[in-house]
Amino acid sequence: MRHTEFWSRLEHALGRAYAGAWASQYVMGDLGGRTAEEALDAGVPPKEVWASVWRALDLPATER
């Protein structure tokens, strides 16, 4: 997964207006206590970050 796909999926799940704010504010334990944005900036693969987001948002399996 590329960063562009990650952001596209997040915008689809949360809406364009809220996705960026959520990614920069919501801290996830399985990302080492980082936000999605911090994890991506630290070099965590987008696929791994998306898996954490998917669990945190309790999205349906079709969004995995």
N, CA, C and O atoms as a MOPAC input file, in Angstrom:
PM7 MOZYME 1SCF
protein

 N      0.84100 1    -1.17500 1     0.00000 1
 C      0.00000 1     0.00000 1     0.00000 1
 C      0.89100 1     1.24400 1     0.00000 1
 O      1.89600 1     1.31100 1     0.70800 1
 N      0.50500 1     2.19900 1    -0.79100 1
 C      1.21800 1     3.47400 1    -0.85200 1
 C      0.54600 1     4.49100 1     0.05600 1
 O     -0.59900 1     4.31300 1     0.47100 1
 N      1.26400 1     5.54200 1     0.35200 1
 C      0.71100 1     6.58700 1     1.21900 1
 C     -0.57300 1     7.16300 1     0.63000 1
 O     -1.52100 1     7.45400 1     1.36000 1
 N     -0.60300 1     7.32500 1    -0.68300 1
 C     -1.80300 1     7.89800 1    -1.31100 1
 C     -3.01400 1     6.99900 1    -1.09900 1
 O     -4.12300 1     7.48800 1    -0.88200 1
 N     -2.80700 1     5.69400 1    -1.16100 1
 C     -3.92700 1     4.77300 1    -0.91900 1
 C     -4.35800 1     4.83400 1     0.54200 1
 O     -5.55100 1     4.80200 1     0.84300 1
 N     -3.39100 1     4.92100 1     1.44400 1
 C     -3.72700 1     5.04000 1     2.87000 1
 C     -4.64100 1     6.24500 1     3.08900 1
 O     -5.69900 1     6.12400 1     3.70800 1
 N     -4.22700 1     7.40600 1     2.58000 1
 C     -5.01000 1     8.62500 1     2.79200 1
 C     -6.36700 1     8.55200 1     2.10600 1
 O     -7.35800 1     9.06600 1     2.62700 1
 N     -6.41500 1     7.93000 1     0.96200 1
 C     -7.69100 1     7.76000 1     0.25600 1
 C     -8.65300 1     6.90300 1     1.08500 1
 O     -9.83400 1     7.22600 1     1.21400 1
 N     -8.13300 1     5.81400 1     1.64100 1
 C     -8.97600 1     4.94000 1     2.46700 1
 C     -9.44600 1     5.65600 1     3.72700 1
 O    -10.60300 1     5.52400 1     4.12700 1
 N     -8.55100 1     6.41000 1     4.34800 1
 C     -8.93000 1     7.12000 1     5.56900 1
 C     -9.99300 1     8.17100 1     5.27200 1
 O    -10.94800 1     8.32800 1     6.03400 1
 N     -9.82900 1     8.88800 1     4.17000 1
 C    -10.84000 1     9.87800 1     3.78000 1
 C    -12.17300 1     9.21000 1     3.47200 1
 O    -13.23000 1     9.76200 1     3.77500 1
 N    -12.12900 1     8.03700 1     2.87800 1
 C    -13.36500 1     7.29800 1     2.59600 1
 C    -14.04600 1     6.89200 1     3.89900 1
 O    -15.27000 1     6.95800 1     4.01000 1
 N    -13.25500 1     6.47200 1     4.88300 1
 C    -13.81500 1     6.00600 1     6.15500 1
 C    -14.33600 1     7.14500 1     7.02200 1
 O    -15.37100 1     7.00100 1     7.67300 1
 N    -13.63500 1     8.26900 1     7.04000 1
 C    -13.97600 1     9.34600 1     7.97300 1
 C    -14.48900 1    10.62000 1     7.32000 1
 O    -15.03100 1    11.49600 1     7.99300 1
 N    -14.32000 1    10.71800 1     6.03400 1
 C    -14.68000 1    11.95600 1     5.35500 1
 C    -13.45200 1    12.82700 1     5.20200 1
 O    -12.55400 1    12.81400 1     6.04400 1
 N    -13.42200 1    13.56500 1     4.14200 1
 C    -12.24900 1    14.37500 1     3.80300 1
 C    -11.92500 1    15.40800 1     4.88700 1
 O    -10.75600 1    15.63400 1     5.20000 1
 N    -12.94600 1    16.02400 1     5.45100 1
 C    -12.72400 1    17.09100 1     6.42600 1
 C    -12.14900 1    16.57900 1     7.74100 1
 O    -11.39700 1    17.29900 1     8.39800 1
 N    -12.47900 1    15.36700 1     8.13800 1
 C    -12.08900 1    14.85200 1     9.44100 1
 C    -10.85700 1    13.95100 1     9.40700 1
 O    -10.18600 1    13.80900 1    10.42900 1
 N    -10.54500 1    13.35300 1     8.29100 1
 C     -9.47200 1    12.35900 1     8.20400 1
 C     -8.12100 1    12.89900 1     8.66200 1
 O     -7.42900 1    12.23900 1     9.43800 1
 N     -7.74000 1    14.05800 1     8.20900 1
 C     -6.44900 1    14.62600 1     8.57900 1
 C     -6.35300 1    14.94100 1    10.05800 1
 O     -5.33100 1    14.68200 1    10.69400 1
 N     -7.42300 1    15.50000 1    10.60100 1
 C     -7.43600 1    15.82300 1    12.02600 1
 C     -7.33700 1    14.55300 1    12.86500 1
 O     -6.58300 1    14.50200 1    13.83700 1
 N     -8.09200 1    13.54000 1    12.49100 1
 C     -8.06600 1    12.27600 1    13.23200 1
 C     -6.67700 1    11.65600 1    13.17200 1
 O     -6.15800 1    11.19200 1    14.18800 1
 N     -6.07600 1    11.64500 1    11.99600 1
 C     -4.76100 1    11.02600 1    11.81200 1
 C     -3.67800 1    11.73300 1    12.61200 1
 O     -2.67600 1    11.11800 1    12.97500 1
 N     -3.86700 1    13.00700 1    12.88800 1
 C     -2.84700 1    13.74700 1    13.62600 1
 C     -3.11500 1    13.81500 1    15.12300 1
 O     -2.27100 1    14.30000 1    15.87600 1
 N     -4.28700 1    13.33400 1    15.57100 1
 C     -4.63600 1    13.46800 1    16.98600 1
 C     -4.90300 1    12.16300 1    17.71600 1
 O     -4.68300 1    12.08200 1    18.92400 1
 N     -5.37100 1    11.14100 1    17.01500 1
 C     -5.76300 1     9.90300 1    17.67900 1
 C     -4.54100 1     9.01000 1    17.88500 1
 O     -3.93300 1     8.55000 1    16.91800 1
 N     -4.18500 1     8.76800 1    19.13800 1
 C     -3.01100 1     7.97200 1    19.49600 1
 C     -3.41100 1     6.50500 1    19.61400 1
 O     -4.40500 1     6.16600 1    20.25700 1
 N     -2.61300 1     5.63800 1    18.97700 1
 C     -2.89900 1     4.19800 1    18.98900 1
 C     -1.76100 1     3.43300 1    19.66200 1
 O     -0.59200 1     3.60600 1    19.31700 1
 N     -2.11500 1     2.59300 1    20.61600 1
 C     -1.13500 1     1.80700 1    21.34800 1
 C     -0.34900 1     0.86200 1    20.47400 1
 O      0.85100 1     0.67800 1    20.67700 1
 N     -1.01500 1     0.25700 1    19.49800 1
 C     -0.29900 1    -0.70500 1    18.65500 1
 C      0.61000 1    -0.03100 1    17.62600 1
 O      1.26000 1    -0.70800 1    16.83000 1
 N      0.65300 1     1.28200 1    17.64200 1
 C      1.63300 1     2.02000 1    16.83300 1
 C      2.68300 1     2.65100 1    17.74900 1
 O      3.33400 1     3.63100 1    17.38700 1
 N      2.83200 1     2.07700 1    18.92600 1
 C      3.83600 1     2.57300 1    19.86100 1
 C      3.45400 1     3.88800 1    20.51400 1
 O      4.32100 1     4.69200 1    20.85900 1
 N      2.15300 1     4.10900 1    20.68200 1
 C      1.70000 1     5.35000 1    21.29800 1
 C      1.82100 1     6.54900 1    20.37900 1
 O      2.00100 1     7.68000 1    20.83200 1
 N      1.72000 1     6.28900 1    19.07900 1
 C      1.81400 1     7.36600 1    18.08600 1
 C      0.49600 1     7.50300 1    17.34800 1
 O     -0.34900 1     6.60800 1    17.35900 1
 N      0.35100 1     8.63500 1    16.71700 1
 C     -0.78100 1     8.83300 1    15.81800 1
 C     -0.44100 1     8.18800 1    14.47600 1
 O      0.70800 1     7.81800 1    14.23400 1
 N     -1.42700 1     8.05700 1    13.62000 1
 C     -1.17400 1     7.51600 1    12.27800 1
 C     -0.17100 1     8.38300 1    11.54100 1
 O      0.73300 1     7.87000 1    10.88200 1
 N     -0.32600 1     9.67700 1    11.65000 1
 C      0.57800 1    10.61000 1    10.97000 1
 C      2.01400 1    10.47200 1    11.49100 1
 O      2.96000 1    10.43700 1    10.70400 1
 N      2.17100 1    10.39400 1    12.79700 1
 C      3.49900 1    10.23100 1    13.38900 1
 C      4.13600 1     8.90800 1    12.95400 1
 O      5.32800 1     8.85300 1    12.65100 1
 N      3.32800 1     7.84800 1    12.92800 1
 C      3.84600 1     6.54000 1    12.52300 1
 C      4.31300 1     6.56600 1    11.07200 1
 O      5.38000 1     6.04400 1    10.75100 1
 N      3.52300 1     7.16800 1    10.20400 1
 C      3.92700 1     7.27200 1     8.79900 1
 C      5.20300 1     8.08800 1     8.66000 1
 O      6.10600 1     7.71900 1     7.90800 1
 N      5.27500 1     9.19500 1     9.38400 1
 C      6.46700 1    10.04900 1     9.33500 1
 C      7.70700 1     9.32900 1     9.86100 1
 O      8.82900 1     9.62800 1     9.45000 1
 N      7.49500 1     8.37000 1    10.78200 1
 C      8.60300 1     7.61800 1    11.35800 1
 C      9.02200 1     6.43800 1    10.48900 1
 O      9.97100 1     5.72600 1    10.81700 1
 N      8.31400 1     6.23300 1     9.38100 1
 C      8.68600 1     5.17300 1     8.45800 1
 C      7.92900 1     3.87100 1     8.61100 1
 O      8.28200 1     2.87600 1     7.97700 1
 N      6.89500 1     3.85300 1     9.44000 1
 C      6.06600 1     2.65100 1     9.55300 1
 C      5.33000 1     2.48500 1     8.22700 1
 O      4.75200 1     3.44400 1     7.71700 1
 N      5.34700 1     1.27300 1     7.66200 1
 C      4.68400 1     1.06200 1     6.37500 1
 C      3.19400 1     1.42400 1     6.43100 1
 O      2.51600 1     1.09500 1     7.40400 1
 N      2.68900 1     2.09200 1     5.40300 1
 C      1.27200 1     2.47700 1     5.38100 1
 C      0.32300 1     1.29400 1     5.60200 1
 O     -0.73100 1     1.45600 1     6.21800 1
 N      0.68200 1     0.12500 1     5.11300 1
 C     -0.18100 1    -1.05000 1     5.29900 1
 C     -0.32100 1    -1.38900 1     6.78700 1
 O     -1.40600 1    -1.74300 1     7.24900 1
 N      0.77300 1    -1.27800 1     7.52400 1
 C      0.74600 1    -1.54700 1     8.96600 1
 C     -0.05700 1    -0.47200 1     9.70500 1
 O     -0.81500 1    -0.77700 1    10.62500 1
 N      0.11500 1     0.76800 1     9.29900 1
 C     -0.63800 1     1.86300 1     9.92000 1
 C     -2.12400 1     1.68400 1     9.61800 1
 O     -2.96400 1     1.87800 1    10.49700 1
 N     -2.45000 1     1.31600 1     8.38800 1
 C     -3.85300 1     1.11500 1     8.03300 1
 C     -4.46800 1    -0.00500 1     8.86600 1
 O     -5.61900 1     0.10700 1     9.28800 1
 N     -3.72700 1    -1.07600 1     9.10900 1
 C     -4.24900 1    -2.17700 1     9.92200 1
 C     -4.61400 1    -1.67700 1    11.32200 1
 O     -5.63100 1    -2.08800 1    11.88100 1
 N     -3.80400 1    -0.80700 1    11.88100 1
 C     -4.09700 1    -0.23300 1    13.20200 1
 C     -5.31400 1     0.68200 1    13.14800 1
 O     -6.16700 1     0.65400 1    14.03500 1
 N     -5.38200 1     1.48500 1    12.10400 1
 C     -6.53700 1     2.37500 1    11.92600 1
 C     -7.80200 1     1.54900 1    11.76500 1
 O     -8.83200 1     1.85400 1    12.36800 1
 N     -7.72400 1     0.52200 1    10.96600 1
 C     -8.87900 1    -0.35300 1    10.71700 1
 C     -9.41200 1    -0.92300 1    12.02900 1
 O    -10.62200 1    -0.94600 1    12.25900 1
 N     -8.50100 1    -1.38200 1    12.88800 1
 C     -8.91600 1    -1.92800 1    14.19000 1
 C     -9.47500 1    -0.82400 1    15.08500 1
 O    -10.50400 1    -1.01500 1    15.73300 1
 N     -8.81100 1     0.31500 1    15.12500 1
 C     -9.23700 1     1.41100 1    15.99900 1
 C    -10.62900 1     1.92100 1    15.63900 1
 O    -11.42300 1     2.26600 1    16.51400 1
 N    -10.91000 1     1.96200 1    14.35500 1
 C    -12.21400 1     2.46300 1    13.90000 1
 C    -13.26500 1     1.36900 1    13.81300 1
 O    -14.43200 1     1.64500 1    13.53600 1
 N    -12.85100 1     0.11500 1    14.05000 1
 C    -13.76000 1    -1.02500 1    13.96600 1
 C    -14.49100 1    -1.03700 1    12.62600 1
 O    -15.71400 1    -1.16000 1    12.56100 1
 N    -13.71000 1    -0.90600 1    11.56900 1
 C    -14.26700 1    -0.89100 1    10.22100 1
 C    -14.63000 1    -2.30900 1     9.78100 1
 O    -14.09200 1    -3.27800 1    10.31600 1
 N    -15.52100 1    -2.43300 1     8.83000 1
 C    -15.91200 1    -3.76000 1     8.34500 1
 C    -14.76300 1    -4.44900 1     7.61800 1
 O    -13.83300 1    -3.80000 1     7.14000 1
 N    -14.84300 1    -5.75700 1     7.54600 1
 C    -13.79400 1    -6.56100 1     6.89700 1
 C    -13.56300 1    -6.13700 1     5.45400 1
 O    -12.45100 1    -6.27600 1     4.94400 1
 N    -14.57600 1    -5.63000 1     4.79800 1
 C    -14.42300 1    -5.20500 1     3.40000 1
 C    -13.48400 1    -4.01400 1     3.26400 1
 O    -12.98700 1    -3.74200 1     2.17100 1
 N    -13.23400 1    -3.30200 1     4.36100 1
 C    -12.34100 1    -2.15500 1     4.34900 1
 C    -10.90600 1    -2.52300 1     4.69700 1
 O    -10.02200 1    -1.66600 1     4.68500 1
 N    -10.67400 1    -3.78300 1     5.00300 1
 C     -9.34700 1    -4.22700 1     5.41100 1
 C     -8.40500 1    -4.10300 1     4.27800 1
 O     -7.22600 1    -4.42900 1     4.41600 1

